[in-house]
Each structure stands twice: as C-alpha cells, then as structure tokens.
Amino acid sequence: MTDLGISSTAELPLTRQPARRVRRRRIVFDAQFVMLGVVFVAGIIICAMTPWPHRAVMLPAVVIFELAALYVIVLYRRDRALPVFEIGSVWVAAAFFYSVYPLINFIANDYEWNLDSSDWRLTSKAPSSELVGAFGWRYVIYFGCFVLTYLLLRGRARVRSTEMDSPGHSRIVALVTLLVGMQVFLIAISKIYNFEFNAPYSEVLSGRVQTLVSLPHLLLQFVQNFDHIRFTYSQLLISIFLLRWRDWRYRLLLIAALTVDVVYTASQHGSRSELILLLLTAVLLYHRMVKPLNVKLAVLIGCSIFVGFLTLGVMRNRAIEPFYDETHVPFLVRNNEFQAVWATSYDIFTLKRDGVLGTPPWQLFFSDLYFLVPSQLLPFEKIDPSAWYLNAAGIEGVGLMFGAVGQAVLGFDWPEIFVRGILLGAIAAMLHRWYVRRYRNWWVNMFYLFVSVWTYYSMRQTSFASLYFIVYWFVPSYVSVELVALLLRKTRARLA
C-alpha cells in the first residue's frame, strides 16, 4: 500500500503488447522451375527404364538434354525472354547436336551402328554400348563445363531493345560495291582456272569437276579467304535489309534472295554450310533488330533449319550413293555431319589407345595460334590437324573435320576437355558482357554476330578455330568497308 492507500498496480497505465504479425508464406508457382524439374525427373525415369548395357548410352544423352534445358530455362527465368541473339545460345545449340545426335543414331538403330549407312569407322570397330557411352561422357564434360561457366559469368547482362545505330549511307554504298566487286573477281578466277566453288559432290568425287583446292598454294590461300570475306559482306548486307524491314521492298528482296539460295543449294547437291549460316544470320538479326522471337516461333524456326540441314545432306547422299533408297535406311540412323565428327574423335581415341598414332607432332597442340601466321613466314611446318589425322589413319580421297573432343583426346584427354570447356565458356561470357555495354553500335553488333555464327567450329574443328576467322575474314571486311566509306565521304566533300 502507498501513502494514498491505493495499490501501485492499479495506478500504473496498462500497456498493450504489440500484436504478433503472422507471416504467411506465399506459394509462388514458378513455371520455369517446374519445367526444369519435369525434365530432370523424366530423364531419371528414362534412364531407370533402360536396361543395362544400353543405359550406358542413354545416360550421357539424357545428361546433355538436361544441361541444355538448364541453360535455356535459367536464362529465360533471368531475362524473361529467349536468349536467341547470344553467343552462348548458338554454341549450346550447335554443341548439343554434335554431342547428342550421334548417340540418337546409335539408339535408334537398336543400340548398334547401321552397317549400311553409319560411318565406316564406327561400323568397322563395332563398339559396344559401354564403349559408346563411356566415350560420350567426354562430350558431356565439354558441354557441361561450358554451360555452367557461361551461366555463372554471364550474369543478367542482356540487351533489352531492338534499337541499333545505322551504319550510314557511305558504309552501305561501300559494302554493296565491295560485295559486287568481290563476286565478280571470284567468278573471273574460277573461269580462268576452270574450277567451281560449290560443285555437286557426285561430280567432284568422279573427277569431272575441279574444286578450289586445285589452285596453286599461294593463290589458294588468298582465294579461300576472299571467298569467306565475300560471305561476311553478305552477312553485313542482311543487317542493312533488316534495318529497313518496315519497307516492304527490302522485305521482299531479302526473302527472295534467301529463297533463291535455298533452291540453288538444294539443286546443286553440294555444300550446304553457307546457306545454313545465312539463314541463321537472318534469324539472329531479325530477333535482334526487328522483333524478339517467342518460344513457339523460335522452336519452329530452329527445328526447320535443323531438319532442312539433314534433308539437304540426305539429298546429296542420294545423288552420290543411290543404295540409300534400295536399303530403305531410316532417317534417324543415316550418316550425317554430326556422326562424322563424332566418328573422327572416336577414331582418334582408339588409334591412340592402340598405339597407332605414336607421338603426335607438337604443332597440333598450338594449331589455333600459329594458323594466324602465313606458312611462308613460319620457321617450322604448318600442320593442319585434319590432314594429319587422315594421313595417320591411312584415309585417302575424303576430307574430314577434326573435332574439338578429338583434339583434347589427342592431348591430355579428360583434364584437357575440362579446361577447354571452362576456358571457352569464360571467353564467351566475357564477350557477351562486352557486347551488351555497346549494343547500339552497328560494327559491334556485326562482330558479335560474326563470332556467334562461326562459334560452332569450336565443336567441328578445334576449340579456338574462330581466331583465324576473326583475323582473316572479319578484320579485312571491317577495314575494307571503312576505307572505301572514307574515300566516298572525302570524294563527296570535295565535290560539294
């Protein structure tokens, strides 16, 4: 009791305790993560249902599928848009087919190579499912190291606009002038030396037609590069058409030119690389400069280009080897570009394992670097990896690509595959971030496009084959266009 006779507790004001806020976790439906989970679960189920030893082949094929799905879903979730105009995406698409399609050929033929249509280097060695699967894991390592490194270093860097600075009138006139002049020059050279740039393969194999390789060595070096510079001019010209896409005349002209190229290539039964790369250039630039592709359209266009690529190969093979129709070989098991590169890598592996190759020349391990220097200036012999392999394997009369995995197998094998995948992924990610900071510049876009289109050579030939393409194809194209444009501006100024 206090002096007033009132309890102290009654005198104190009542204090209300703050009400506890009950935090309810919101369940957010993340469609991308659900899709990724479905892909992984489906892969596990497929592998579990496949009996051994066939599971040895199914496992690496499923892992490559899941790594490709991881790449697409992660970037789509980050950007809320498909990463179409991106060097990592082009590499992943190309590497996916070079890695997994040969395994699909093997699986579709009941887990063996088809004696009538598969690459003879595979049918002659008749590898079992365990051997095919074990070698397939090398492609998984190369593919996975690139994907994970690229996703980690690329971050959220992306272009959020279709805007691009115009190259200017003088550059456009210079580009058209150089393209026409280069085309006339190459036609004149072919007439003088009596050869064809894109002759039907049946006529080439029969000896009725001479090709570019029949030229003297020094002239061959220049003409080969001139031909690819002409192709680079064509890529640049496509960007000019797409800058004016709103004008129906430019739309019609571009579509007509590509259609003519498709018809010509299909009728020639020759090389299809230039057509496919031009179509890829048009698709990438449309996404970048006109309107980003949605998922449905991107899948439709991608599948169409891939099926068209294989169909052109089948048409060419029928012209060379009519027995394809007689044996009714299924489409999925026929020999193709991807299987041939895979077979080269596997053949190198077996030849090295059996001690046939001996000690490879040291030049093979540095070919990407010394190929930048003309052979006349080198103090040692310049050895082309593909030519060396054909000679070492005793193969005559054909030309075969080397393959990045085969290059690594020839060296330190697994550790080298690991390092090459990480290094290639890191370089691609840094190039993408460099591009995003300068995305409005026309020349920056053209350089990024050029490297992206040719990045598939890091699977088809050697890991850094694109270095040669940049130095001898893109740089001369850039310098020549800028010089002619400068001369045009100075001439116009003098006349004014």
HELIX and SHEET records of a PDB file:
HELIX    1   1 SER A    8  GLU A   11  1                                   4    
HELIX    2   2 ALA A   31  MET A   49  1                                  19    
HELIX    3   3 ARG A   55  ASP A   79  1                                  25    
HELIX    4   4 ILE A   87  ALA A  108  1                                  22    
HELIX    5   5 TRP A  120  LYS A  125  1                                   6    
HELIX    6   6 SER A  129  ARG A  154  1                                  26    
HELIX    7   7 HIS A  169  TYR A  193  1                                  25    
HELIX    8   8 TYR A  201  SER A  206  1                                   6    
HELIX    9   9 LEU A  212  SER A  214  5                                   3    
HELIX   10  10 HIS A  217  LEU A  243  1                                  27    
HELIX   11  11 TRP A  248  GLN A  268  1                                  21    
HELIX   12  12 SER A  273  MET A  289  1                                  17    
HELIX   13  13 VAL A  295  ILE A  320  1                                  26    
HELIX   14  14 PHE A  323  THR A  327  1                                   5    
HELIX   15  15 PHE A  331  VAL A  333  5                                   3    
HELIX   16  16 GLU A  337  ARG A  353  1                                  17    
HELIX   17  17 TRP A  362  PHE A  366  5                                   5    
HELIX   18  18 SER A  367  TYR A  370  1                                   4    
HELIX   19  19 SER A  375  LEU A  377  5                                   3    
HELIX   20  20 PRO A  385  ALA A  393  1                                   9    
HELIX   21  21 ALA A  404  LEU A  410  1                                   7    
HELIX   22  22 TRP A  414  VAL A  436  1                                  23    
HELIX   23  23 TRP A  442  TRP A  454  1                                  13    
HELIX   24  24 TYR A  457  ARG A  460  1                                   4    
HELIX   25  25 SER A  466  PHE A  469  1                                   4    
HELIX   26  26 ILE A  470  PHE A  474  3                                   5    
HELIX   27  27 VAL A  475  LEU A  495  1                                  21    
END                                                                             
